[in-house]
Structures are given as C-alpha cells and as structure tokens.
Amino acid sequence: MPISSLPPPAKRRKTNHNEAAIKELELRIATAEANNASLNPLSDLLDIAQNVSDAREMSKAIYSLYRVFVVIISSNKLAPGGTDAAKVVRKWIWERLDTYTNLLAGLLQDDEVALRRSALNILFSLLKHLSTSLTKSSPDNQPQFHFSHFKHIAQALLLCPPSTRHGSTVSFAGKLAPDVRGHFVDTWFTVHDDVRWCFLKEATYILSKYSSADYPNLPGNLFSVLEQLTTFPTNPSELNAWWIEEFGKKPPKLKMKASEVDEVDEELPDAESEDDWKRFFDDEPNAKDTKKAVGVQGRMHQLTFHQSLHSLQAHRAVFTRTWLTFLPHLSSASTNNNRALTTRTLNIMHGGVLPHLTRPILVMDWISECVDMGGAVGLLALNGLFTLIKGYNLGVADYPSFYIRLYAFLDRDLLHLKHRARFFRLTDLFLSSTHLPASLLASFVKRLSRLSLAAPPAAIIMIMPLTYNLLKRHPALMGMIHRTLDDDGPFIDPFLPDEANPNITNAIDSSLWELYSHKQHYDSAVSTLARIFEEAFTKPGYSMEDFLDHTYGTLIEAETKRPIKKEPALAMELAKDIFPLTSDKDVETLAQGGLDAVSELWVFG
C-alpha cells in the first residue's frame, strides 16, 4: 500500500477544525463590526494564530487577522477622541494589534519562505491603512505617517526577533534573512521616498539605543540594507514615489517658526517630534544652488515632516546622521566580522556614501582610523581619503601625517595583496605634485625598489613604470640612477630602511641598484622593463593602467603567444641513456674528477 502524503487522520481532523474555526471567527468579527457589537472573538482568533504550528494554518490565520484589522481600521475605531467607553475599546484593540504585529515581526525569521514574505507584505499594508486612518483624523487633513507601527517593522528588520511559531527552527540566528532583505529593499526601501526617510531615521534611533554587544548582528543587518541603496535622489524632482499616497500632495510653503509644533493626541502613535539634530546639518544657503532648487527650501529644523519628505536636503541630513551613527559601531570592537564590514563599507564609501552626505568631511576621522589599520582595510581607506582630498577640499594640512601613513603601507605584504593595483594607482596620484620635497619622493622610490627584490613579476612590472614616471616628473631624483661607487671599497647603502619618517631616510643619497639587478630577471618582461633606466628619458611617461592588471596568468599567456624569431637549438639524435645509473665505473670516474657537475646531477641510482 503506497504511503499517503496526507497527515494522519487525527492531525487532519485537528487541521480541519482550526481552519473551520478561523473562518467562523473571522465571520463573527466582521458581523460584530458591522453591528457595533462585541469584538471578543478577535482574542480567540489571535490565540489560534499564536498556538498553531502548521505553516499553512499560520498563513490562513495571519491573513484572516489582516482582513479583520483592515475592517476595524477602516471603521475609524482607532481614531482619537470619543467617549470613555470608546477609549477603553480603542486601547483594547491597540493591545491586540500590537500582539499581532509582534507575531508578524517574529515570522520574518521563520523557516518557511512563504510566511516570511507574507508577514512583510502584511506589515507594510497595515502601515498604509493605519497612516491613511491617521490622516483622516488629523486636523486640516494633513498627511500623517504611523511611526508607532513602523517602529515595529524597523526593529523586526534590524534586531530580528525569533519566530514564535511552534515547530519553526531558527535558521538565521538573528541575521536578516536574505529573501526578506531583498524583498524589503526592492519593493520599499529603494522605491518609496517616505519609507527610506523613515527607515533611516528609525535605524539611527535603534543604533543609539541598542548595543552591538547585546545585538552583534545589528550593524551587519543595517549595512546589508544600506549597501543596496543605489537610487538615492540627487535632485528634488526625483522625490516623487510614496508608499503613503497622501504624501504625494505638495506640502504648504514654510511659514512656521522653529518653536511651533503640531499638537498630537497622547493616544496617537508617537511621531517623534523633530528635534534640534537637524540644525547640525544645515548648510549656509548658496545663491547658485538656490536658483536650481525646485523642492522645499528653508532650514531643516523648521520643516514639518511632510515638508521634510519633499526636501532633498532633509533626505541627505537623515542619511548623514545614520552613517555617522553607524560608523563608530564598526570600530567599537576589532572582530573579524567588524573588519569584514569595514572592508565592505570602504568599498562603497567613495561612490555610494560620500556624494550624498551633507558634509563629507565629517567621516574624515573614521577614514583616518581605517588608514591606520593598514593592510587591505588601509588601502581601501586611502581611496576614500583621496576622494575627500580631490572632491571635497580636504587638504593634506588637515591630515599632516598622510605621507608618513602612505609610506608605512610599503611593506612586503603590499605587493601580494589583491588591492595592490588600486594602491599603485592612488600612489601615482598622491606623488604627482611637483611641490613635494625630493627627499620624500626619493624614500618612496627607494622603498619600492627594495621591495621589488622579493616581489612577484607582476608587482615588479607595476613598480618599473611608476618609478620611471616619478623620475621623469621630478628631475632631482635622477642622481639615484647615475650614482656610482667612488672607490673599490665595500658598498654601504646610506638608505635607512627601518626609518618610519620618509623625510629622513637618506634615500636621496642612495641609488636604485635593486632595479638594475632586474636586468638579469628570469622573466623577460621584467628584464626588458629594467633596461628603460639605461636609455634616455625621452618618453613622456607610462600609463599606469597598462601595467596594473598583470598576473602570473597574463604573463604566461603573453609568453606562449609571443612569436619565435629564432628556433631554439635541439639535439638531432636521442641519447641512449639519458638518465644513467651509477656503476662502479661511474663511481671510479667521479672519484678521479672525470664527470662534470651536470653529469653528476643527472646520475641516479
């Protein structure tokens, strides 16, 4: 008899009983709502949802509760005001709604994919209904956002409470599920401007309230969302997508004073009054930018919530505050996880973060700390530091030890890192100024030459053109390739390799004998490049981009494809005994010095 895929009869009867009870309770609640009767069956339906273990039953229960709460919200039973009896009922409904929201928040960590997606859809759909209801009950019908409900959503996404469904195994251990994150980012975070603004603000509050020690996955969960934000608006006209449709209406012009705030009913969800943190991000008005501005203008701390959503500067301010709160969490503990997050953050810093900050210079201290870490993290931090110098007027005077830190990167490990190409590209730019002292430049050239002695061929190929460009750009260094010994005594290199300050290494009095030695390198590409220092410096300079992508694979491929101009010498006749065995005669001949060194090596026995 084939095995049935259906549950056992007892379990089947229980499942059918729960499904029937869910339908009956939903019908009773809808009838009670229409007749303004008791809503006590709502507690029974909620109890079923909290106690079921089957995923299909849970799905039916949460959707049934969703339909019930939508009916209740649409009937304005949650609107403020009314009699004392109405307030008691409203409080009771809010308690049930909070319990239901917590249930949905836990389902975002459930092991059933369908439940995770359904829970997130329901949470955001409830947000829309609650906000619309709040708008209808507000004075002058001004658009409102239900912050209290959204707090539950943000905490569920970042703190990741475990699923409360019986039988669900926690498979994410406090980490945001990839499918939940992808659905949230693709559907709401990168699409709707109001959701993005509110999520960034709520994330800032969560970071400041909850410790990374208690929630070690909090920084990682937040960054996994932030790094996918590739659609941050750059023009006020791009603020045009709203999850709460009422915010699409153009806000009134700024007429309020900073001290004026909207009165909010004490029973309404707390909307967190706009505090003075916005003042910090206010920039002085620029006449040129004012002409181009299309959206809401004015000091951000004077804007209402509706006006802030239509202000590009307000979006940049909340984005800036989130990042300034997030970055210290990466350096609070030097764990492998934090180091990996730091690397990922630096990878997007120059293109995905700095252009959208109100004052990019604010992250200089954190980037400087990353530079001091050295290694791959330090190399990536150099890229962010260069972006600040080039695009945001950060001067070397603001970071006086810049060249000392850059010089410290020149160690044996540098030439074996996968980010070495980026380092050489940046180093070429950093050393391009003609106002740098010759002693400083000589130290960089000499250190690179010394490191080339133990570097792979691909790295030496990067060093050669970089050195050539520096010598060409700074003629004061030419003496390093023309210096010869004055007498026949032992050569003493005056260079101080252990000196950390590149200004006092005595490299300017040394020579680049290390590069000269590469004329005998086994790789023909390296030996050919080494000969350029013996020729006249008539070339305008090498393009570094042509030498940064070489690897062992590309070098071998270049050798195999190189045309052979002259055929190599080959033996025309095959020797009978290529690997002779040792014999008494060979031993006697060897003792008398009759075998040469090569024959001696190729005798086996």
Sequence and secondary structure as in RCSB ss.txt:
>XXXX:A:sequence
MPISSLPPPAKRRKTNHNEAAIKELELRIATAEANNASLNPLSDLLDIAQNVSDAREMSKAIYSLYRVFVVIISS
NKLAPGGTDAAKVVRKWIWERLDTYTNLLAGLLQDDEVALRRSALNILFSLLKHLSTSLTKSSPDNQPQFHFSHF
KHIAQALLLCPPSTRHGSTVSFAGKLAPDVRGHFVDTWFTVHDDVRWCFLKEATYILSKYSSADYPNLPGNLFSV
LEQLTTFPTNPSELNAWWIEEFGKKPPKLKMKASEVDEVDEELPDAESEDDWKRFFDDEPNAKDTKKAVGVQGRM
HQLTFHQSLHSLQAHRAVFTRTWLTFLPHLSSASTNNNRALTTRTLNIMHGGVLPHLTRPILVMDWISECVDMGG
AVGLLALNGLFTLIKGYNLGVADYPSFYIRLYAFLDRDLLHLKHRARFFRLTDLFLSSTHLPASLLASFVKRLSR
LSLAAPPAAIIMIMPLTYNLLKRHPALMGMIHRTLDDDGPFIDPFLPDEANPNITNAIDSSLWELYSHKQHYDSA
VSTLARIFEEAFTKPGYSMEDFLDHTYGTLIEAETKRPIKKEPALAMELAKDIFPLTSDKDVETLAQGGLDAVSE
LWVFG
>XXXX:A:secstr
    SS  HHHHHHHHHHHHHHHHHHHHHHHHHHTT   THHHHHHHHHHH   HHHHHHHHHHHHHHHHHHHHT
TTTSS   HHHHHHHHHHHHHHHHHHHHHHHHTT S HHHHHHHHHHHHHHHHHHHHHHHHTSGGG     HHHH
HHHHHHHHT     STT    STTS  HHHHHHHIIIIITT HHHHHHHHHHHHHHHHHS TTT TTHHHHHHHH
HTT     SSGGG    SSGGGGS        TT      TTS       GGGGGG     HHHHHH  S  S G
GG  HHHHHT HHHHHHHHHHHHHHHHHHHHSS  HHHHHHHHHHHHHIIIIIGGG S GGGGHHHHHHHHHH H
HHHHHHHHHHHHHHHHS   GGGSTTHHHHHHHT STTGGGSTTHHHHHHHHHHHT  TTS HHHHHHHHHHHHH
HGGGS HHHHHHHHHHHHHHHHH GGGTHHHH   SSSS       TT S GGGS GGGS  HHHHHGGG SSHH
HHHHHGGGGS S S    GGGTTT  HHHHHHHHHHS  SS     SS  S SS B  HHHHHHHHTT S HHHH
HT B 
